[in-house]
Each structure stands twice: as structure tokens, then as C-alpha cells.
Amino acid sequence: MPALAVDAAAPVAHAFASCVDAARFPGGAPMLMVPTAAADSTTTTATKQEWSADLSSALYNVDGWGAPYFFVNDDGDVAVRPHGAATLAGQEIDLAKVVAKATGPRAAGGLGLPLPLLVRFPDVLRHRVESLNAAFDYAVRSTGYGSRYQGVYPVKCNQDRHVVEDIVEFGEPFRFGLEAGSKPELLLAMSCLAARGNPDALLVCNGYKDDAYVSLALTARAMGLNAVVVLEQEEELDIVVDASRRLGIRPVIGMRAKLRTKHAGHFGSTSGEKGKFGLNAAQILSVVGKLKSLGMLDCLQLLHFHIGSQIPTTALLSDGVGEAAQIYCELARLGAGMRVIDVGGGLGIDYDGTHSAQTDMSVAYSLEEYAAAVVAAVGRVCDRRNVPHPIICSESGRALVSHHSVLVFEAFSASSAAAPHPMVDTAFLLEGLPDDCRADYRNLMAAAVHGDYDTCALYADQLKRRCADQFKEGLLGLEHLAAVDGLCEIVARGVGCVDAAPRTYHVNLSVFTSLPDTWAIGQQFPILPIQRLRERPAVDGVLSDLTCDSDGKLTSFIGDRDSLPLHELPGHGVGGYYLGMFLGGAYQEALGGLHNLFGGPSVVRVAQSDGPHCFAVTRAAPGPSCADVLRAMQHEPEVMFEVLKQRTDDATAAALAGAFGAMPYLVFDADVSGGECSGMSSDSEGSAAGAAEEEDEEWEFMRGLTV
Ligand SMILES: Cc1ncc(COP(=O)(O)O)c(C=O)c1O
């Protein structure tokens, strides 16, 4: 019997190695050999020398999706050009230094914030606002367009107070306004525009409306805000007319048109004739008729439409804008007081840096080309119809806020590169096996002797399945199951069918909270290590988050990758290997949920400064604590604490209070303790890396459950 060719009592790893064919495994059956530590370190040194920051930049296509804001610097860190292409050499901000400042121990000048960390760059936001306005301004001036651009920011993209306030402030010279889609959004838009907006700025009120919403919008007009109530459905007209009569406030009305132009990508599902929103031709005529009969046709001043987010090409854009411009001209012909054409959102982001229209991850135009296409399409139609050029409004959200923030999170452990080489006691294994399993084993060994690796794999598989069945029947013990698994692993390595699956990196993050679109719609964001980029990232990894959910992972990445090039971690469970998720400033924060009660990240606001490190942290706040997320689910942390306190001593009670006050994420030795943030007070001292100017520093530490 071929099985006799091997010593049945010898550990199988050796027995199998002895019968493998040297030609198949040149160099002596490498699959069966565990690399030595010495060999490993030699390889690492060699690859370090061969690699460079430029190669990393090319590998992750940083210039493709990141320009003009993100690049890899000579230190091998991701860095930020806060003013885009206008950033001077000494103004670039090293992201790794920002993270060190934000998360470092307070005793060493850090802010002691727990990860994950959202880093906001208001300068980038300013640059986006200015670039959008400059692009339209150029298109208007260079074509002799007879009116102007006056955009609004749709607050649903990111309702964070500081983001909205920044946009209104930076947009003030451009009469930049806001768009709201619900009552709370309208309230925040009203107060923000009232406090710091340009008096001419538009306040576009979209979304389905009831009397309360419409009344609020009319009240905004009475306060001197330039609010426009946009009808999403024909029925809303009656609500507007009634509220206007009751309040004695004359409305400015807009109308959302349902275009026939349809965008084929994921974000186009709300467009086209069957789209969810807007009025069709008959409904538009009906609204015009009603307004005319009420003597209110002059109130209809704005035409709105939205082709969909991430419009892929300027050809589709021109088509849709051209169609809408025809409707605009028809409304003017019918006697409406038309003044504004609002082209909605859709100005896209090049998430994968390919500048192509093939997927939802990219778009085949620049900001300037987008603006030129809109202005040209409106101008062309109005000229043909002899209608005065309207003010062009856009509701560009994604394009304004995507770049302004970076989410930084840690990988804290990874599945091992190769499982330790199993040693199998064959005598023990054979002793307990039933006859059919023994036959499989013998056939397996025979095939090995003859170098028939396909047959080897077949018998190994059969043996494993039979043993699993025996185990389920209670006929084999765990030791046998482990021995068979070990044997099959040895065979797999020997025949070269070791599973080459990427390694799993565990990240201190909730995908559902911080990157919900990756889970919900398969969105990909650029993700890469923010440091060590002068070292070759030699490991292919996927990312698995903290939640107890099989969907809590990232397995597809820009560039058509199903794994991400990563580095070996500094150690297991130590933290300190930082990854950045870029271009996620739109939608993710508000869409994120509380799955497993993981709350949002800590947040810092980082401005370019003339200090030695080029940045100042002007605002810092830890993320929601365990108490905060419990409260969000109607629990009462204070009551819970009192109940638990009855059962323990003072020292343990203090620890319990700390647990309520800490963020829900993991804390590692390399990190500052999350507890360090608890009840922390303002402090601008010792801020070594990029210290904020004192007048800029407004620490907001919002937590602390006291015993
Ligand atoms: C009516 C409306 N306006 C503006 C936007 C913002 O679009 P984007 O983020 O693509 O600019 C949206 C998003 O879908 C929208 O529905």
C-alpha cells in the first residue's frame, strides 16, 4: 500500500514533506516551511529600501483623487494643502502630526482625544466655496452670460453647525445661501443666514411640506430672509396659499420640475419621468393656472430640478439643464415672474481618481467644465427663446464638503500571515478513525507519493468532510477533528492551494456609524495608511470593524481592488497604525447610525497657521460617551449608575462612572486613555505640535459623569 511509504507514526508534516516532488516545490517544498524570523527581517529591510513615498502615492492614486488637497510628503505621511493649489510650501499640514497632537497624552502637549478622529479643515471648505464660485464666475464672464451665479449649500450633506456656519461665512461675498429639506434644517438655515448670511442669499425650501413647514418659510421671509418655497408636489400650492393668507406674507414660490432626462447611475433613480419628486408638464400647467387665477403668478420665480447626485458627464448635464431651461422659458412665456433657475445638486466627486464616467465612483469632468456646461446650456436656450438670462443657482453639496474632513482610525490587530505549521500525530489520528476515513487517508498518502496533487486535494477534502460528519454524530472527539484539520492544512500547503485570501485587519471603528454608505450603497472612499508610506505596504488586507455584524467590514476599495495594501502592524492590540478615510465629508455624518451603540468620532478643527507646525487646532471635542449613546436609546445613565452603585464600593463606583463617561471604542496602551477626556477642562497649555493661538482656542469638552 502506498501509505506504507510513510511512517504512520511520524508527525505528518515531515512525512508529507518527504514525499513531495522537488520540481513542484523548487527550493525544497517552501509551502511546508515556516519562514524564519531572520529571513523575514532581511526581506523587510530590502523592501524598505526599494520603496518610496512617490511609489505609495502612485499605488493609492493619491494625486488622482486627492489633488489639489492631499498628497504624500517626503516623510511618508499624508499631508494636506489647505488652500489647494494656492498653498505655499510652508503651509502644508502633516496629517500624522495632527493625529499626534489630537490623540497624544496631555502631559506631552497632546489633547488626549480618543480615536476614531474626524479632522475638519475649514480652509479646505473655504477653498471649495471659492473655487465653485470662481468656476461659475469665469463661465459667466467668458461667455457674456447676462446674469450671475448664486448658489446654495444643501445642508443635508452635512448639517454640522461649524460646517454650515463656515460655508455661510465664506460664501457671504458671493451671496451664497442654504437649502433645507425639513423643518429642523430650515430652522438651522434660518438662524445661520440671519446671523451671518448675505441679505440677498437664497434660502431654498425643498422637501415635502406641511402647514408648519410652509409657515416657517413664510416667517423667514417676514424676517427679511430670501426664502423660496419650492413645490415638490402640486398639492403643496394650496398649503402655501392658505398659510400666506393666514399670515399675511406674500410667498416667493419655486417649482420642482420632473425632467425626462434620466441619469443611469445609482443616484439617478430619483430622476426621469418616474422619479420620486417634482411636477410633470400637466401639473406645472395646473399650478400656473391656479396662481394666475389667484393673481399670484408673479410669486412663481424659481424653477428647480435635480438630475441626481454624481452626474457622470457634462453631456448628460447639458441635456438635463437644456430641458429645464426650456421649461423655465415656457414659465416666463406663461407670465410667471421667473428670476432663478436652480439646477439642483449633482456636481460629482472623483472618488477613485479615474476621471471617468464608467462608475458612480468618478465623474468625467472638472469643476470648471461643470460650470461651463451649465452656463452654456441655460444661455443657449434662453437666447433662442429670447428670454432674459436667469440667475443660476446650484445646490452642490457633495462637491463642497467631501474634501473638508478626514476620518482617522486605527487598525489594532490582524489575522496572522500564515498559521503556524501544524504537527499531526498520525498514529493517534489513525487509531480513532473509522475504516472509510482510514481509506481516504491511505489514498491521500498514495497520491502524495506519486505527486498527484489534484487527487491529494480531493482525498483531503473527502477525509475532512467524513470526519466532520463523524464528529456531528458524536463518534469523533475534538482532538481528532483538530488533527484532521491540521493534516488537510499540510496537504493544502503542499499542493499549493493555500487560500491566498487577504489578511483581515481589525479596525477601531464602526462602518455603520462612520462610513454608512460603504455598507448601504457600496460606496468606495479612498482609504490608506496616513504614515509609513516610505515603506512598502506588503500585505493585502481587508478591514473588519468592531460591530458584531458580518456587514461591518470593508472588502472593496477604489481601483477595483478587493484588498488594500497595508503594512505589518507594530504589534497586536497596541494601536498606533492609522488609516485615513478621505472624501467622506458629505452625507456620512448624518446617515451614520448607532449600531452596537458605537457613537461618532472625536472631532478636531484644524486651521492652517503660521506656527512651526503649520496648523492650529481651533476646536476639539471627544465623540459621544457611552452615557450619550445610551441616552439616545432612552436609557437614563444617571439612574443606571445609581442602581449599579448600590452594589459596589466607592472605588468601583468611580470606575463605573468612568465607563459611562468614556467613548465606546477600544482604548490601547499606545493611546491615551479614553478616560483622560472625561471631565477635561479647557487647556491651551503645552500644545507642542501646532499649538493654537490662544484666542483661537475654544475647547469643547462636553462630557463627564461625576460620582
Ligand atoms: C434636491 C437636492 N438638491 C441637492 C442635492 C445635493 O446633491 P449633491 O450632493 O450631488 O450636490 C440633493 C442630493 O441628492 C438633492 O436631492
The ligand as an SDF file (V2000), in Angstrom:
LIG
                    3D

 16 16  0  0  0  0  0  0  0  0999 V2000
  -32.8310   68.3110   -4.1870 C   0  0  0  0  0  0  0  0  0  0  0  0
  -31.3820   68.0550   -3.9640 C   0  0  0  0  0  0  0  0  0  0  0  0
  -30.5350   69.0910   -4.0140 N   0  0  0  0  0  0  0  0  0  0  0  0
  -29.2120   68.9320   -3.8150 C   0  0  0  0  0  0  0  0  0  0  0  0
  -28.6850   67.6900   -3.5450 C   0  0  0  0  0  0  0  0  0  0  0  0
  -27.2130   67.5640   -3.3380 C   0  0  0  0  0  0  0  0  0  0  0  0
  -26.6480   66.8230   -4.3480 O   0  0  0  0  0  0  0  0  0  0  0  0
  -25.0880   66.6910   -4.4670 P   0  0  0  0  0  0  0  0  0  0  0  0
  -24.5830   66.2940   -3.1410 O   0  0  0  0  0  0  0  0  0  0  0  0
  -24.9070   65.6860   -5.5210 O   0  0  0  0  0  0  0  0  0  0  0  0
  -24.5560   68.0090   -4.8800 O   0  0  0  0  0  0  0  0  0  0  0  0
  -29.5320   66.5820   -3.4950 C   0  0  0  0  0  0  0  0  0  0  0  0
  -28.9740   65.2590   -3.2280 C   0  0  0  0  0  0  0  0  0  0  0  0
  -29.3710   64.2510   -3.6480 O   0  0  0  0  0  0  0  0  0  0  0  0
  -30.9260   66.7760   -3.7070 C   0  0  0  0  0  0  0  0  0  0  0  0
  -31.7730   65.7550   -3.6490 O   0  0  0  0  0  0  0  0  0  0  0  0
  1  2  1  0
  2  3  1  0
  2 15  2  0
  3  4  2  0
  4  5  1  0
  5  6  1  0
  5 12  2  0
  6  7  1  0
  7  8  1  0
  8  9  2  0
  8 10  1  0
  8 11  1  0
 12 13  1  0
 12 15  1  0
 13 14  2  0
 15 16  1  0
M  END
$$$$
